[in-house]
Amino acid sequence: MSWLTTYVRPKIRNLLGKRDVPDNLWTQCESCNQMIFSKDLQKSLNVCPHCGHHMRALVNDRLAWTFDDGQFTRIELPKAPADPLGFRDQKKYTDRLKENRTKTHLDEALVVAHGTIVGNKAVVAVMAFEFMAGTMGAALGEGIVAAARLAVLQQAPLVIFTASGGARMQEGMISLMQMPRTTIAVQMVKEAGLPYIVVMTNPTTGGVTASFSMLGDIQIAEPNALIGFAGPRVIEQTVRETLPDGFQRSEYLLAHGMLDMVVQRSEMRTTLGRLLSLLGTRDTLVKAAAYAA
């Protein structure tokens, strides 16, 4: 090394002072591998400006994007037994819950809030994939039931954004029992004559797909979202056949009648507002029917 490298450069650095560069200044797109300036990514609602890939969204961001002016009121969800089976794998289940609560600042993998969407009153439940991959346990089931009850109480439509890796193995059969519980909760909303809209994001899999996420009056998905019960690799190994391109992706499901529409994230709030205005509530529909008669 020369004296410029070993002596002069460190002296200059000391004179100028050390500059701290934030670790989260750039984000790499997992689809096209392009580097994106974090502020630009926030402005585009976590959608890659190069390839249009819809990256995962945090719960609070999703709520802010959905409600008018980002204004909403969160509700406190019922508590469920923290560790009903005393489950332990590499760590205690209670320790995993503590870690995820500290990391995400959430109590569970679901947040429920109410407010307005393009002027339409609505109750919105958002699943948090960042909390144990959005897995469904007793607490999440309680949250869906609470969201349904709030929708009925307020005579407001229920909108659910799904993002899940399926049932939570640490709760065993208790987790599986949330499938009929959430189905009954959805039925409460429908019997009250209220619209129920599901927005499926990447990924929506397992018991969530096999229960409340496939029961919407309107089924929406974000582009290229993985939606299914078992993963493509498991299915290929089971049937021993090569699956079609894009199998279990939003566009494939739309083409085969499993979805009503695929909507860009930037257009989601406007689309939901339009649908809520068209569907209305039971009182709106009764008045419309009376007028038509």
C-alpha positions in Angstrom: 0.0 0.0 0.0 1.1 3.6 -0.7 1.4 6.3 2.0 -1.7 7.9 0.4 -3.8 4.9 1.3 -2.3 4.2 4.7 -1.8 7.7 6.0 -3.5 10.5 4.0 -6.9 8.8 3.4 -7.6 8.1 7.1 -6.6 11.6 8.0 -9.0 13.1 5.5 -11.8 10.7 6.7 -11.2 11.9 10.3 -11.4 15.5 9.3 -14.6 15.0 7.3 -16.2 12.9 10.0 -17.9 9.6 9.8 -21.2 9.4 7.8 -23.8 6.9 8.9 -25.7 5.4 5.9 -29.1 4.0 6.9 -29.4 0.2 6.3 -32.9 0.5 4.8 -32.1 3.2 2.2 -32.6 0.8 -0.7 -34.8 -2.3 -1.3 -34.2 -5.0 -3.8 -37.2 -6.3 -5.8 -37.6 -10.0 -5.2 -39.0 -10.4 -8.7 -36.7 -8.4 -11.1 -33.8 -7.8 -8.6 -33.7 -4.1 -9.3 -32.7 -1.8 -6.5 -35.4 0.7 -5.5 -35.0 3.8 -3.4 -37.1 3.2 -0.2 -38.9 6.6 -0.4 -39.9 5.8 -4.0 -41.1 2.4 -3.0 -43.3 3.9 -0.3 -44.8 6.3 -2.8 -45.7 3.4 -5.1 -47.4 1.5 -2.2 -44.7 -1.2 -2.1 -45.1 -1.9 -5.8 -41.9 -2.2 -7.9 -41.8 0.7 -10.4 -39.7 -1.5 -12.8 -41.7 -4.7 -13.1 -44.9 -4.0 -11.2 -44.3 -6.7 -8.6 -46.5 -6.3 -5.5 -44.4 -6.7 -2.5 -45.8 -7.6 0.9 -47.4 -4.8 2.9 -47.4 -4.2 6.6 -50.7 -4.1 8.4 -50.6 -0.4 9.3 -49.7 0.6 5.7 -52.5 -1.5 4.4 -55.0 0.2 6.7 -53.7 3.6 5.8 -54.0 2.9 2.0 -57.5 1.6 2.4 -59.3 4.1 4.6 -60.1 7.7 3.5 -57.2 10.0 4.4 -55.6 7.2 6.2 -57.9 7.7 9.2 -59.4 4.7 11.0 -60.2 3.4 14.5 -58.7 0.1 15.6 -60.6 -2.1 18.0 -59.2 -4.3 20.8 -59.6 -7.9 19.9 -60.6 -10.7 22.4 -57.8 -12.5 24.2 -57.2 -16.2 23.5 -55.2 -18.8 25.6 -51.5 -18.0 24.9 -50.3 -21.6 24.7 -53.2 -24.1 25.1 -51.1 -27.2 24.2 -47.8 -26.2 26.0 -46.2 -26.6 22.6 -42.4 -26.6 22.1 -40.2 -27.2 19.1 -36.8 -25.5 19.0 -38.4 -22.8 21.2 -41.4 -22.5 23.4 -44.5 -21.3 21.7 -44.8 -18.5 24.3 -41.3 -17.3 23.5 -42.1 -17.2 19.8 -45.2 -15.1 20.5 -43.1 -12.7 22.6 -40.5 -12.4 19.9 -43.1 -11.6 17.2 -45.0 -9.2 19.4 -41.7 -7.3 20.1 -40.7 -7.3 16.4 -44.0 -6.3 14.9 -45.6 -4.3 17.7 -48.8 -6.4 17.1 -50.6 -8.7 19.5 -51.6 -11.2 16.9 -51.7 -11.9 13.1 -54.9 -9.8 12.6 -55.9 -6.2 13.0 -59.5 -5.0 12.8 -60.4 -1.3 12.3 -63.4 0.7 11.1 -63.8 3.9 9.1 -64.9 5.0 5.7 -63.7 3.9 2.2 -64.5 6.5 -0.4 -67.2 7.7 1.9 -68.7 4.3 2.6 -68.7 3.0 6.1 -66.8 -0.3 6.5 -65.2 -2.7 8.9 -61.8 -3.9 7.7 -59.8 -6.8 9.0 -56.1 -7.2 7.8 -54.0 -10.3 8.3 -50.4 -9.6 9.3 -48.0 -11.9 7.4 -45.2 -10.3 9.4 -46.6 -12.0 12.5 -45.7 -15.7 12.3 -46.4 -15.8 8.6 -50.1 -14.8 9.2 -50.8 -18.3 10.6 -54.3 -18.9 11.9 -54.7 -19.7 15.6 -57.4 -19.2 18.2 -56.6 -15.5 18.6 -57.1 -14.9 14.8 -60.4 -16.8 14.9 -61.6 -14.6 17.8 -60.5 -11.6 15.8 -62.6 -12.6 12.7 -65.6 -13.3 14.9 -65.1 -9.8 16.5 -64.9 -8.2 13.1 -68.1 -9.9 12.0 -69.9 -8.8 15.1 -68.7 -5.2 14.7 -69.9 -5.2 11.1 -73.4 -6.4 12.2 -73.5 -3.9 15.1 -72.5 -1.0 12.8 -74.6 -2.3 9.9 -71.4 -1.9 7.8 -69.8 -4.1 5.1 -66.9 -6.3 6.1 -63.7 -6.3 4.1 -60.9 -8.8 4.8 -57.4 -8.7 3.4 -55.9 -12.1 3.7 -52.2 -13.1 3.8 -51.4 -16.4 5.5 -49.2 -19.5 5.5 -52.1 -21.5 6.8 -53.0 -23.0 10.2 -50.7 -22.5 13.2 -49.1 -25.8 14.0 -48.3 -24.8 17.6 -52.1 -24.9 18.3 -52.9 -28.2 16.6 -56.6 -29.1 16.4 -57.5 -25.8 18.0 -56.1 -24.0 15.0 -58.1 -26.2 12.6 -61.3 -25.5 14.6 -61.0 -21.8 13.5 -62.0 -22.9 10.0 -65.7 -23.6 11.0 -65.7 -20.7 13.5 -64.7 -18.1 10.9 -67.1 -19.6 8.4 -69.9 -19.1 10.9 -68.7 -15.5 11.5 -69.0 -14.8 7.7 -72.5 -16.3 7.8 -73.5 -13.8 10.5 -72.6 -11.0 8.2 -74.4 -12.4 5.2 -77.6 -13.1 7.3 -77.5 -9.5 8.3 -77.7 -8.5 4.6 -74.3 -6.9 4.6 -71.7 -7.2 1.9 -68.6 -9.3 2.5 -65.6 -8.7 0.3 -62.3 -10.6 0.4 -59.0 -9.2 -0.9 -56.4 -12.0 -1.3 -52.8 -11.0 -1.2 -49.6 -12.9 -1.6 -49.6 -15.6 -0.2 -53.1 -16.8 0.9 -52.8 -20.5 1.6 -53.8 -23.4 3.8 -56.8 -23.3 6.2 -57.4 -19.6 5.5 -58.1 -20.4 1.8 -60.3 -23.4 2.9 -62.5 -21.2 5.1 -63.4 -17.5 5.2 -61.2 -16.3 2.3 -63.2 -18.1 -0.3 -66.7 -17.1 0.9 -66.8 -13.5 -0.2 -69.6 -11.9 -2.1 -66.9 -10.4 -4.2 -63.5 -12.2 -4.5 -60.6 -9.8 -5.3 -56.8 -10.5 -5.5 -53.7 -8.5 -6.0 -51.7 -9.3 -9.2 -49.6 -12.5 -9.1 -50.7 -13.5 -5.6 -50.2 -17.1 -4.7 -53.6 -18.5 -3.6 -54.3 -22.1 -2.8 -54.6 -24.8 -0.1 -51.4 -26.8 -0.7 -48.4 -25.4 -2.4 -47.6 -26.2 -6.1 -44.6 -28.4 -5.2 -46.7 -30.6 -2.9 -49.4 -30.9 -5.6 -46.9 -31.8 -8.3 -45.4 -34.5 -6.1 -48.9 -35.9 -5.3 -50.4 -36.0 -8.8 -47.0 -36.5 -10.5 -47.8 -34.1 -13.3 -46.3 -30.8 -14.4 -48.6 -28.0 -13.4 -49.5 -25.2 -15.9 -47.6 -22.0 -15.9 -48.9 -19.5 -13.3 -50.9 -22.3 -11.5 -52.4 -20.9 -8.3 -51.6 -17.3 -9.2 -54.2 -14.6 -9.3 -54.5 -14.3 -13.1 -54.8 -18.1 -13.5 -57.6 -18.3 -10.9 -59.4 -15.3 -12.5 -59.3 -17.1 -15.9 -60.8 -20.2 -14.3 -63.6 -18.6 -12.4 -62.2 -18.6 -8.9 -61.9 -14.8 -8.6 -64.1 -11.9 -9.7 -61.3 -9.5 -10.4 -57.5 -8.8 -10.1 -56.9 -5.2 -8.9 -53.7 -3.2 -8.8 -52.8 -1.9 -5.3 -53.0 1.7 -6.5 -56.6 1.2 -7.6 -57.7 -1.0 -4.6 -59.3 1.8 -2.5 -61.2 3.2 -5.4 -62.4 -0.2 -6.5 -63.6 -1.1 -3.0 -65.4 2.2 -2.6 -67.2 1.6 -5.9 -68.2 -1.9 -4.9 -69.4 -0.8 -1.5 -71.5 1.9 -3.2 -73.0 -0.6 -5.6 -73.7 -3.4 -3.1 -74.9 -1.1 -0.3 -76.3 -2.5 2.9 -79.6 -4.3 3.6 -81.4 -1.0 4.2 -80.2 0.4 0.9 -81.2 -2.7 -1.0 -84.7 -2.8 0.6 -85.2 0.8 -0.3 -84.1 0.1 -3.9 -86.4 -2.9 -4.2 -89.3 -0.8 -2.9 -88.6 2.0 -5.3 -88.4 -0.5 -8.2 -91.8 -2.0 -7.2 
